[in-house]
């Protein structure tokens, strides 16, 4: 291979065969002539790779299709921000042989060019230079081969550590090597001919430094500190010591063993050390902090699995024994005595101390005192002084010399932490001590009994009412002689107290609805002064109890009642509280009105007011008394406007008075209307009679229709009417004609004047028999105009009575001409029964014959069918 360098860093030409196999060395470019330190080397053509020494190799088979192939080598220095480019040209070599002894084209074949890795002993003593390996190429049999190498230890740090002989390929070391610093070296070996051709791919050769046990193991800490609770069981893990070795891992040089060299204090060994793991465990079953508070141990670690010839290091371990509450506190004295003046409070009277062997300041030695006897009234209190661990006994309630001249207390002590029984200790009873407190007599002021007196006062009591007595006693004498009382100023001015007797009286009317009395109570301080000027204080709590000061009254007193006579709901109100309010008792005080009006209970507050029977329209003033639960009676007048109306809005301006129209009907007019009604009913009877003879099944022939309508001017009944029920025309209900059945007689009446009708399908706001049948609910929907005699009677009887009443009041007897008519007995009634719209209540079926009538009678027949 001919290598020419034309103008460095610009162009390099290689003459190569036209076919190149993969991993074939093309040539070498001197990169340092272009850039001394290149951090990045790359090829613009992926078919070629560039090594650090400038060798160019093919990555795949390359064929020169043209006589020339070019690519570029890019060099970059990242730190200096320098970039250089080298142009490489591949030119097909000439066919003419130019070599005399080596005229054959060299092809890459697999040769023996890869010795095993070299090994050099760490810290070798020489002699140096020390041969460690030889590399050779089989091409040396045919060519003159020169060997060279580069990499760490040769031309890189540490430089000059190795070199290779140019002719023989022997690799020598020039000095000793530390494995911990350089565990191995990777160098690149080259084999080239004198003209620069490389028949071999550069060899990456590894030189491994074999470890020597030149490093002793060392502990990771200068001092290991652990702690463990006293009385811990054997086997409890205390901690772990760790060591490291810089020699080669997983060899005897780094296989470590631990052991305890010594223990201080030099008593029975208390701990064990695991040789392989370095774990320290409890060995002694009785670790007592009160005897030994801490242990110091000297431990050793040795490599070579603990062999005597191994390297070793020692370390220090300190184990502190933590305290547990295995010692109960006990009082230094079993009895104490102290003195205190009576009535003194918040004063320290005694300090007690205890002995505890546990660690001071720990929960196991912190004392907790309590009084277990003699403090039922809680006059004493004992606390712990955290600084001294003493018990401080104080008086929190004043003592009375006259009641008890001395008090005996029993005090017990415990620890903050619960007691733990040690294996070598015994259960102890709680330590107690008795304290005798002598009470010293002191001249005292008067004392109120009780110190707080509650007085309940009824609301609105008269001024000066005696509401109680509040006196004090002299503790020395036990009586109230010579004591005077007074109320200091600046308090609620509700009461006064007699200076000598202590009687309490009101000085104003106590009303819960006025000013400061709204809250309902007041606390008043009272002073008691004895002959010596000693004073005592007490408190009177005045509580105003609700009274019965308000009369119950009915909120609404004016009402309008219409024809439906719907009951009126009366509701009373009372400003008092329970028990002086509800339930209320209502009563009509006027006897005459009580006979026509009634009161019905609704609830505790309300009642219903309604008339007992028929009463005339008009305005009624009804006196109603309301009595509350406290017996207070309130008189109320209820004004009821009983109006002829349907809704109360019709009578807001006053009662409705309907004037009768000035229309009179004579006897002949009435008879004409009656005869017309009878004629219409007879026509219906004839239609029903000729269309069939059966009750349940009727058949109508074609020629029967010609006989349905007949001319009749007689009042006699039809001849073929067998059924006692008459089929009414529904439309007749709207015309004001009625038929009522009274025994065997039948009468008809046409009513005009006050707007009352038996049937009014559209309603119009008037009361009808249909509404009476529905229970007065104001419904206008009819049950096909069929009603019983009792219903007819209940509807007409009160209205006929009203009309008769009007006739009596008429001086000219004009109403009598219209309403008071005389009828003579005309004989036995017809077998057909009552002729009226409300008579057919049973025969609702068997009307199929109406479907076969001729068209001209169909309209008439449809009115006969119950819808």
Residue pairs with C-beta under 8 A, 6 or more apart in sequence:
1 14
1 15
1 16
1 26
1 27
1 106
1 196
1 197
2 14
2 15
2 93
3 12
3 14
3 27
3 28
3 196
4 12
4 13
5 12
5 29
5 30
6 12
6 13
8 30
8 33
8 34
9 33
9 34
9 35
9 84
9 85
9 86
10 86
10 87
11 86
11 87
11 88
11 89
12 27
12 29
12 86
12 87
12 88
12 89
13 88
13 89
13 90
13 91
14 26
14 27
14 56
14 88
14 89
14 90
14 91
15 91
15 92
15 93
15 94
16 26
16 27
16 64
16 90
16 91
16 92
16 93
17 92
17 93
17 105
18 63
18 64
18 92
19 61
19 62
19 63
19 64
20 26
20 58
20 61
20 62
20 63
20 64
21 58
21 61
21 107
21 108
22 58
22 59
22 60
22 61
23 57
23 58
23 59
23 108
23 201
24 57
24 58
24 108
25 55
25 56
25 57
25 108
25 198
25 199
25 201
26 48
26 56
26 57
26 58
26 90
27 55
27 56
27 196
28 53
28 54
28 55
28 56
28 196
28 198
29 50
29 54
29 56
29 73
29 86
29 88
30 54
31 38
31 41
31 52
31 53
31 54
31 73
31 75
31 86
34 75
34 84
34 86
35 75
35 77
35 82
35 84
37 77
37 80
38 75
38 76
38 77
39 76
39 77
39 78
39 79
40 74
40 75
40 76
40 78
41 50
41 52
41 73
41 74
41 75
42 50
42 73
42 74
43 49
43 50
43 56
43 71
43 72
43 73
43 74
44 71
44 72
44 73
44 74
45 71
46 59
47 58
47 59
47 60
47 62
48 56
48 57
48 58
48 59
48 62
48 71
48 88
49 56
49 57
49 58
49 59
50 56
50 73
51 57
51 188
51 202
52 150
52 188
53 150
53 188
53 190
53 202
55 190
55 198
55 202
56 73
56 88
57 201
62 69
64 90
64 92
67 91
67 92
68 89
68 90
68 91
68 92
69 89
69 90
70 87
70 88
70 89
70 90
71 88
72 85
72 86
72 87
72 88
73 85
73 86
73 88
74 83
74 84
74 85
75 83
75 84
75 85
75 86
76 82
76 83
77 83
97 103
102 142
102 143
106 197
106 199
108 199
108 201
111 137
111 138
111 139
111 200
112 138
113 135
113 136
113 137
113 138
113 191
113 200
113 201
113 203
114 203
115 133
115 134
115 135
115 205
117 205
117 206
117 207
117 208
118 132
118 133
118 171
118 205
118 206
118 207
118 208
119 132
119 207
119 208
119 209
119 210
120 130
120 132
120 173
120 177
120 207
120 208
120 209
120 210
121 209
121 210
121 212
122 176
122 177
122 178
122 179
122 209
122 210
122 211
122 212
122 214
123 176
123 177
123 178
123 212
123 214
124 130
124 173
124 176
124 177
125 176
126 176
128 173
128 174
128 175
128 176
129 163
129 172
129 173
129 174
130 172
130 173
131 170
131 171
131 172
132 162
132 171
132 172
132 173
132 207
133 170
133 171
133 205
133 207
134 168
134 169
134 170
134 171
135 147
135 164
135 169
135 171
135 189
135 191
135 203
135 205
136 169
137 145
137 147
137 169
137 191
137 199
137 200
139 145
139 191
139 199
139 200
140 191
143 193
143 199
144 193
144 194
145 191
145 192
145 193
145 199
146 166
146 167
146 191
146 192
146 193
146 194
147 164
147 165
147 166
147 167
147 168
147 169
147 189
147 190
147 191
148 164
148 166
148 189
148 190
148 192
149 162
149 163
149 164
149 171
149 187
149 188
149 189
149 190
149 205
150 156
150 187
150 188
150 190
151 185
151 186
151 187
151 188
152 158
152 182
152 185
152 186
152 187
153 159
153 160
153 161
153 162
153 182
153 185
153 187
153 207
154 160
154 161
154 162
154 163
154 164
154 187
158 182
160 174
161 173
161 174
161 175
161 177
161 185
162 171
162 172
162 173
162 174
162 185
162 187
162 207
163 171
163 172
163 174
164 170
164 171
164 172
164 189
165 172
169 189
169 191
171 205
171 207
177 209
178 209
179 209
179 210
179 211
179 212
179 247
179 248
180 215
180 246
180 247
182 209
183 208
183 209
183 248
184 206
184 207
184 208
184 209
185 206
185 207
185 209
186 204
186 205
186 206
186 207
187 204
187 205
187 207
188 202
188 203
188 204
188 205
189 202
189 203
189 204
189 205
190 198
190 200
190 202
190 203
191 198
191 199
191 200
191 203
192 198
192 199
193 199
211 247
211 248
211 251
211 253
212 247
212 253
213 247
213 252
213 253
213 303
213 304
213 310
213 311
214 247
215 245
215 246
215 247
215 253
215 311
216 245
216 303
216 311
216 312
216 313
217 243
217 244
217 245
217 254
217 256
217 301
217 302
217 303
217 311
217 312
217 313
218 243
218 244
218 245
218 301
218 313
219 241
219 242
219 243
219 301
219 313
219 315
220 242
220 243
220 244
221 241
221 242
221 315
222 315
222 316
223 315
223 316
223 317
223 318
224 239
224 241
224 315
224 316
224 317
224 318
225 317
225 318
225 319
225 320
226 238
226 239
226 280
226 317
226 318
226 319
226 320
227 238
227 319
227 320
227 321
227 322
228 236
228 238
228 282
228 287
228 319
228 320
228 321
228 322
229 287
229 321
229 322
229 324
230 287
230 288
230 289
230 321
230 322
230 323
230 324
230 326
230 422
231 286
231 287
231 288
231 324
231 326
231 420
231 422
231 423
232 282
232 287
233 282
233 285
234 281
234 282
234 283
234 284
234 285
235 281
235 282
236 281
236 282
237 279
237 280
237 281
238 271
238 280
238 281
238 282
238 319
239 279
239 280
239 317
239 319
240 277
240 278
240 279
240 280
241 258
241 273
241 278
241 280
241 299
241 301
241 315
241 317
242 278
243 256
243 258
243 278
243 301
243 313
243 315
245 253
245 254
245 256
245 303
247 253
247 254
247 303
248 254
252 303
252 304
252 305
253 303
253 304
254 303
255 303
255 304
255 305
256 301
256 302
256 303
256 306
257 275
257 276
257 301
257 302
257 305
257 306
258 273
258 274
258 275
258 276
258 277
258 278
258 299
258 300
258 301
259 273
259 275
259 299
259 300
259 302
259 306
260 269
260 271
260 272
260 273
260 297
260 298
260 299
260 300
261 297
261 298
261 299
261 300
261 314
262 297
262 298
263 269
263 270
263 271
263 295
263 296
263 297
263 298
264 295
264 296
264 297
265 292
265 295
267 292
268 284
269 283
269 284
270 282
270 283
270 284
270 287
270 292
270 295
270 319
271 280
271 281
271 282
271 283
271 284
271 295
271 297
271 319
272 280
272 281
272 283
273 279
273 280
273 297
273 299
274 280
274 281
275 306
278 301
280 317
280 319
285 423
286 423
286 424
287 321
288 321
288 422
288 424
289 321
289 322
289 323
289 324
289 359
290 327
290 357
290 358
292 321
293 320
293 321
294 318
294 319
294 320
294 321
295 318
295 319
295 321
296 316
296 317
296 318
296 319
297 316
297 317
297 318
297 319
298 314
298 315
298 316
298 317
299 314
299 315
299 316
299 317
300 312
300 313
300 314
300 315
301 312
301 313
301 314
301 315
302 310
302 311
302 312
303 310
303 311
303 312
304 310
304 311
323 358
323 359
323 362
323 364
323 365
324 358
324 364
324 417
324 420
324 422
325 358
325 363
325 364
325 365
325 415
325 417
325 418
325 419
325 420
326 358
326 364
326 419
326 420
326 421
326 422
326 425
327 356
327 357
327 358
327 364
327 425
328 356
328 415
328 419
328 428
328 430
328 431
329 354
329 355
329 356
329 365
329 367
329 413
329 414
329 415
329 431
330 354
330 355
330 356
330 413
330 431
331 352
331 353
331 354
331 355
331 411
331 413
331 431
331 432
331 433
332 352
332 353
332 354
332 355
333 352
333 433
334 433
334 434
335 433
335 434
335 435
335 436
336 350
336 352
336 433
336 434
336 435
336 436
337 435
337 436
337 438
338 349
338 350
338 393
338 435
338 436
338 437
338 438
339 349
339 437
339 438
339 439
339 440
340 347
340 349
340 395
340 399
340 437
340 438
340 439
340 440
341 439
341 440
341 442
342 398
342 399
342 400
342 401
342 439
342 440
342 441
342 442
342 444
343 398
343 399
343 400
343 442
343 444
344 395
344 398
344 399
345 395
345 396
345 397
345 398
346 394
346 395
346 396
347 394
347 395
348 392
348 393
348 394
349 393
349 394
349 395
349 437
350 392
350 393
350 435
351 385
351 390
351 391
351 392
351 393
352 369
352 390
352 391
352 393
352 411
352 433
352 435
353 388
353 389
353 390
353 391
354 367
354 389
354 391
354 413
354 431
356 364
356 365
356 367
356 389
356 415
358 364
358 365
358 415
359 365
360 389
362 417
363 415
363 416
363 417
364 415
364 416
364 417
365 389
365 415
366 384
366 386
366 389
366 415
366 416
366 417
367 384
367 389
367 390
367 391
367 413
367 414
367 415
368 384
368 413
368 414
368 415
368 416
369 382
369 383
369 384
369 391
369 411
369 412
369 413
370 382
370 411
370 412
370 413
370 414
371 380
371 381
371 382
371 409
371 410
371 411
372 410
372 411
372 412
372 432
373 409
373 410
374 380
374 407
374 408
374 409
374 410
375 409
377 397
378 396
378 397
379 395
379 396
379 397
379 398
379 399
379 407
380 393
380 394
380 395
380 396
380 407
380 409
380 437
381 393
381 394
381 395
381 396
382 391
382 392
382 393
382 394
382 411
383 391
383 392
383 394
384 390
384 391
384 392
385 391
385 392
391 411
391 413
393 409
393 411
393 435
399 407
399 437
399 439
400 439
400 475
401 439
401 440
401 441
401 442
401 475
402 475
402 476
402 478
404 439
405 438
405 439
406 436
406 437
406 438
406 439
407 436
407 437
407 439
408 434
408 435
408 436
408 437
409 434
409 435
409 436
409 437
410 432
410 433
410 434
410 435
411 432
411 433
411 434
411 435
412 430
412 431
412 432
413 430
413 431
413 432
414 430
421 427
443 476
443 532
443 534
444 474
444 475
444 476
444 534
444 536
445 528
445 529
445 530
445 534
445 535
445 536
446 472
446 473
446 474
446 475
446 480
446 483
446 528
446 529
446 530
446 534
446 535
446 536
447 472
447 473
447 474
447 475
447 528
447 536
448 470
448 471
448 472
448 526
448 528
448 536
448 537
448 538
449 472
449 473
450 538
451 538
451 539
452 538
452 539
452 541
453 468
453 470
453 538
453 539
453 540
453 541
454 540
454 541
454 543
455 467
455 468
455 504
455 540
455 541
455 542
455 543
456 543
456 545
457 465
457 467
457 506
457 510
457 542
457 543
457 544
457 545
458 544
458 545
458 547
459 510
459 511
459 512
459 544
459 545
459 546
459 547
459 549
460 509
460 510
460 511
460 547
460 549
461 467
461 506
461 509
461 510
461 547
462 506
462 509
463 506
463 507
463 508
463 509
464 505
464 506
464 507
465 505
465 506
466 503
466 504
466 505
467 495
467 504
467 505
467 506
467 542
468 503
468 504
468 540
469 501
469 502
469 503
469 504
470 485
470 497
470 502
470 504
470 526
470 538
470 540
471 480
471 483
471 485
471 501
471 502
471 528
472 480
472 483
472 485
472 502
472 528
472 536
472 538
473 479
473 480
473 483
474 480
474 481
474 482
474 483
474 530
480 502
482 530
482 531
483 528
483 529
483 530
484 499
484 500
484 528
484 529
485 497
485 498
485 499
485 500
485 502
485 526
485 527
485 528
485 529
486 497
486 499
486 526
486 527
486 529
487 495
487 496
487 497
487 524
487 525
487 526
487 527
488 525
488 527
491 522
491 524
491 525
492 516
492 522
492 524
492 542
493 507
493 508
494 506
494 507
494 508
494 510
494 517
494 522
494 524
494 542
495 504
495 505
495 506
495 507
495 524
495 540
495 542
496 504
496 505
496 507
497 503
497 504
497 505
497 526
497 540
498 504
498 505
504 540
510 517
510 542
510 544
511 517
511 544
511 549
512 518
512 520
512 544
512 546
516 522
517 544
520 543
520 544
521 541
521 542
521 543
521 544
522 541
522 542
523 539
523 540
523 541
523 542
524 539
524 540
524 541
524 542
525 537
525 538
525 539
526 537
526 538
526 539
526 540
527 535
527 536
527 537
528 535
528 536
528 537
528 538
529 535
546 576
546 577
546 578
546 580
547 576
547 580
548 576
548 580
548 628
548 630
548 631
548 632
549 575
549 576
550 574
550 575
550 576
550 580
550 632
551 574
551 628
551 632
551 633
551 634
552 572
552 573
552 574
552 581
552 584
552 626
552 627
552 628
552 632
552 633
552 634
553 572
553 573
553 574
553 626
553 634
553 636
554 570
554 571
554 572
554 573
554 624
554 626
554 634
554 636
554 638
555 571
555 572
555 573
556 570
556 571
557 636
557 637
557 638
557 639
558 638
558 639
558 641
559 568
559 638
559 639
559 640
559 641
560 640
560 641
560 643
560 645
560 648
560 651
560 652
561 568
561 611
561 640
561 641
561 642
561 643
562 643
562 644
562 645
562 646
562 647
562 648
562 650
562 651
563 644
563 645
563 646
563 767
564 646
564 767
564 776
564 778
565 610
565 611
565 642
565 776
566 610
567 600
567 608
567 609
567 610
568 608
568 609
568 610
568 638
568 640
569 602
569 606
569 607
569 608
569 609
570 586
570 599
570 606
570 607
570 608
570 609
570 624
570 638
571 605
571 606
572 584
572 586
572 605
572 606
572 626
572 634
572 636
574 580
574 581
574 582
574 584
574 628
576 628
576 630
578 629
579 629
579 630
580 628
580 629
580 630
580 632
581 628
581 629
581 630
582 604
582 605
582 628
582 629
583 604
583 605
583 629
584 604
584 605
584 626
584 627
584 628
584 629
585 626
585 627
586 599
586 607
586 624
586 625
586 626
587 599
587 624
587 625
587 627
588 594
588 597
588 599
588 622
588 623
588 624
589 623
589 624
589 625
589 635
590 622
590 623
593 620
593 622
593 623
595 612
596 611
596 612
596 613
596 615
597 609
597 610
597 611
597 612
597 620
597 622
598 609
598 610
598 611
598 612
599 607
599 608
599 609
599 624
600 607
600 608
600 610
601 607
601 608
602 608
609 622
609 624
609 638
609 640
611 642
614 798
614 801
615 642
616 642
617 642
617 643
617 644
617 655
618 641
618 642
618 655
619 639
619 640
619 641
619 642
619 655
620 639
620 640
620 642
621 637
621 638
621 639
622 637
622 638
622 639
622 640
623 635
623 636
623 637
623 638
624 635
624 636
624 637
624 638
625 633
625 634
625 635
625 636
626 633
626 634
626 636
627 633
627 634
628 634
641 651
641 654
641 655
642 655
643 650
643 651
643 655
643 656
644 655
644 656
644 657
644 658
645 651
645 656
646 765
646 766
646 767
646 778
650 656
658 754
658 755
660 753
660 754
660 806
660 815
661 752
661 753
663 752
664 814
664 817
664 818
665 750
665 752
665 817
665 818
666 817
667 821
670 750
670 821
673 737
673 748
673 750
674 748
674 750
675 713
675 715
677 732
677 737
677 748
677 835
678 715
678 748
678 835
679 712
679 713
680 729
680 732
681 726
681 739
681 835
682 710
682 712
682 717
682 718
683 708
683 709
683 710
683 712
684 726
684 727
684 729
684 864
685 718
685 721
685 726
685 832
686 707
686 708
686 709
686 710
686 718
686 720
687 708
687 709
687 857
687 860
687 861
687 864
688 721
688 723
688 727
688 864
689 718
689 719
689 720
689 721
689 722
690 700
690 704
690 707
690 708
690 720
691 698
691 699
691 700
691 704
691 708
691 849
691 850
691 852
691 853
692 698
692 699
692 700
692 846
692 849
694 846
695 723
695 843
695 846
696 845
696 846
697 846
697 848
698 846
698 847
698 848
698 849
699 849
699 852
700 849
700 850
700 852
700 853
705 853
705 854
705 857
708 853
708 857
709 857
716 830
717 830
717 831
717 832
718 830
718 832
721 830
721 831
721 832
722 831
723 832
723 833
723 843
724 831
724 832
724 833
724 839
725 833
725 839
725 840
725 841
725 842
725 843
726 739
726 832
726 833
726 834
726 835
726 836
726 839
726 840
727 840
727 843
727 847
727 864
728 739
728 785
728 786
728 836
728 837
728 838
728 839
728 840
729 837
729 863
729 864
730 784
730 785
730 837
730 863
730 867
731 863
732 837
733 758
733 759
733 761
733 782
733 785
733 837
734 759
734 760
734 761
734 762
736 750
736 751
736 752
736 757
736 758
737 748
737 750
737 837
738 748
738 749
738 758
738 759
738 792
738 836
738 837
739 746
739 748
739 834
739 835
739 836
739 837
739 838
739 839
740 746
740 747
740 789
740 792
740 793
740 796
740 834
740 836
741 789
741 792
741 833
741 834
741 836
741 839
742 789
743 829
744 828
744 829
745 829
746 829
746 830
746 833
746 834
746 835
746 836
747 823
748 835
751 757
752 818
753 803
753 818
754 799
754 802
754 803
755 766
756 766
756 767
756 799
757 766
757 768
758 768
758 769
758 792
758 795
758 796
759 768
759 769
759 770
759 782
759 785
759 837
760 766
760 768
760 770
760 780
761 780
761 782
762 780
763 780
768 780
768 782
769 787
769 791
769 792
769 795
770 779
770 780
770 781
770 782
770 783
771 777
771 778
771 779
771 780
772 791
772 794
772 795
773 783
773 787
773 791
774 781
784 866
784 867
785 837
785 838
786 837
786 838
786 839
786 840
786 841
787 838
788 838
788 841
791 838
792 838
803 815
803 819
804 819
804 820
806 815
807 813
807 815
807 816
807 819
807 820
810 816
833 839
844 866
847 864
847 865
850 861
850 862
850 864
850 865
853 861
